[in-house]
Amino acid sequence: MSHTVLLVDDEARLADVLTVAIERLGYRVLSADSGEAALRLLESEPVDLLLTDLRMPGLSGRDLLRESKKRRPGLPVVVMTAYSSVKDAVEVIKEGAFDYIGKPFEIDDLETVLKNALLLSNALADNERLRKELVGRYRFDNLVGASPAFRKVIESITEVCESRANVLISGESGTGKEMVARAIHYNSPRRDHPFVAINCAAIPETLLESELFGHVKGAFTGAVVNRPGRFEQADRGTLFLDEIGDMPTSIQAKILRVLQERAFEPVGSVRTRAVDVRIVAASNKDLRQEVQLGNFREDLFYRLNVFPITLPPLRERVEDIPSLAHFFLEGFNSDMGKRIEGFSPAALAAMSGYGWPGNIRELQNCIERAVIVCKSEQIGEGDLPRYLSAPRPVANGTPAFPIDLDGELARIEQELIIAAVNRAEGIQVNAAALLGINERSLWHRIKKFGIQITKRAGGEPPLR
Ligand SMILES: Nc1ncnc2c1ncn2[C@@H]1O[C@H](COP(=O)(O)OP(=O)(O)OP(=O)(O)O)[C@@H](O)[C@H]1O
């Protein structure tokens, strides 16, 4: 395909002669008699090179050069002038012109200049494309996935990582929220400072404040030394507040203050400490809904939600299952010194047909188990838990042997937990009591299965 040259000259006769000559060289020519007309063509036409006269009434060649650099930075510009002078040449080159040609010139000279300008701009464009590809690959090489839904996530990370904006990552359990938080940190200007993570749901309310803000000696029984909190540890870096939806309201107010004033006081201290921390928060609950239910402060929600990223559940990015499965297979192969080459079509089909309530973490666990049990060079359907593809093994009280006992027990466990959590209206301590286990054990199981929990509004619900 021939390249398009936009020729700009206010002298109509010369423009006509040049148009014919340039067309003979094999280019398509668009002609404009002023800088203004040229800008309009630049907006609407696919132009590969701008060849402009320097002195023109209205918008001069130099003005046009500047404007074109703003609109199309990669477009090569060649400037022509009747008043050939070194000073003009230096100036236009400084402003970003590719070359300069003094009138009158031989068509052969023009041909060489045009050819070189186009060659260089193609090379630069290729270079930029390759650079972007490489940066993309090395930056996010551990984030596997090419589905449209996941590509959007990568785009969001690319957009936000350079800034200081707070980020709120939403997504079901095991969808990769922490991984994304790390990708943001390690691709941000803060990458040489700490990435500190804290799981707000895993720490009892009484300890959370001191965990976040630290404490001074004597602040409470057991505080025998001054201890810095996570905010201080993350100074100049990133603090990842995981499961922020489970943060008690009293602490939410304190987090809001750090976001607004970039300052806090350790527990037991009256001295204010300044801190420079970027917050990346994550939640597997719908925080907007939590705000409506009165469980989460609206002002904090808006502070955190400056840049929201939503991670799709694995069942909505089924296309990524094979590449994720291979990625995990490679990792476990090398951890366990195995050489399993891949998956049978039936195994891939079973994985693609399953709903993955625990998302990528569940897939990862499943591949780990398969690598352990697999005895051949390919993971087959039989190496995967039966519940991935098998229909229910107990119908009308009669077991359809053989069954996958572990898989079935996991399924029943999951169902009972969901039922208890629903009965307890999302209040985990009550659900744990219903199941006869402690709250911590329940929390671990909820995490393992990726169960979604939504508390209902209106205080402690009665247990039935
Ligand atoms: N795109 C991905 N490519 C490769 N591995 C991934 C990807 N996303 C997540 N993982 C892996 O899946 C597992 C779960 O991810 P992660 O812990 O980031 O999820 P999460 O959403 O933070 O979970 P939770 O809500 O339970 O804290 C991790 O082992 C992580 O390495």
The ligand as a Tripos MOL2 file, in Angstrom:
@<TRIPOS>MOLECULE
LIG
   31    33     1     0     0
SMALL
NO_CHARGES

@<TRIPOS>ATOM
      1 N1         -4.2480  -14.1650   36.7400 N.pl3     1 LIG1
      2 C1         -3.6120  -15.0320   37.4990 C.ar      1 LIG1
      3 N2         -2.6190  -15.7430   36.9730 N.ar      1 LIG1
      4 C2         -1.9810  -16.6730   37.7230 C.ar      1 LIG1
      5 N3         -2.2630  -16.9440   38.9930 N.ar      1 LIG1
      6 C3         -3.2400  -16.2630   39.5690 C.ar      1 LIG1
      7 C4         -3.9570  -15.2660   38.8510 C.ar      1 LIG1
      8 N4         -4.8680  -14.7370   39.6800 N.ar      1 LIG1
      9 C5         -4.7410  -15.3790   40.8450 C.ar      1 LIG1
     10 N5         -3.7580  -16.2910   40.8020 N.ar      1 LIG1
     11 C6         -3.3600  -17.2040   41.8950 C.3       1 LIG1
     12 O1         -4.5610  -17.6240   42.5260 O.3       1 LIG1
     13 C7         -4.4280  -17.6390   43.9380 C.3       1 LIG1
     14 C8         -5.4720  -16.7320   44.5570 C.3       1 LIG1
     15 O2         -5.1540  -15.3840   44.2480 O.3       1 LIG1
     16 P1         -5.2470  -14.2190   45.3360 P.3       1 LIG1
     17 O3         -4.7780  -14.6680   46.6720 O.co2     1 LIG1
     18 O4         -4.6110  -13.0070   44.7460 O.co2     1 LIG1
     19 O5         -6.8380  -14.0630   45.3500 O.3       1 LIG1
     20 P2         -7.7260  -13.1280   46.2450 P.3       1 LIG1
     21 O6         -8.8370  -12.6500   45.3840 O.co2     1 LIG1
     22 O7         -6.8710  -12.0830   46.9120 O.co2     1 LIG1
     23 O8         -8.2920  -14.1400   47.2990 O.3       1 LIG1
     24 P3         -9.0100  -13.8150   48.7070 P.3       1 LIG1
     25 O9        -10.2060  -12.9900   48.4260 O.co2     1 LIG1
     26 O10        -9.3890  -15.1750   49.1660 O.co2     1 LIG1
     27 O11        -7.9870  -13.1470   49.5710 O.co2     1 LIG1
     28 C9         -3.0170  -17.1840   44.2240 C.3       1 LIG1
     29 O12        -2.2250  -18.3210   44.4500 O.3       1 LIG1
     30 C10        -2.5800  -16.4800   42.9720 C.3       1 LIG1
     31 O13        -1.2070  -16.6460   42.7970 O.3       1 LIG1
@<TRIPOS>BOND
     1     1     2 1
     2     2     3 ar
     3     2     7 ar
     4     3     4 ar
     5     4     5 ar
     6     5     6 ar
     7     6     7 ar
     8     6    10 ar
     9     7     8 ar
    10     8     9 ar
    11     9    10 ar
    12    10    11 1
    13    11    12 1
    14    11    30 1
    15    12    13 1
    16    13    14 1
    17    13    28 1
    18    14    15 1
    19    15    16 1
    20    16    17 2
    21    16    18 1
    22    16    19 1
    23    19    20 1
    24    20    21 2
    25    20    22 1
    26    20    23 1
    27    23    24 1
    28    24    25 2
    29    24    26 1
    30    24    27 1
    31    28    29 1
    32    28    30 1
    33    30    31 1
@<TRIPOS>SUBSTRUCTURE
     1 LIG1         1 GROUP 0 **** ****
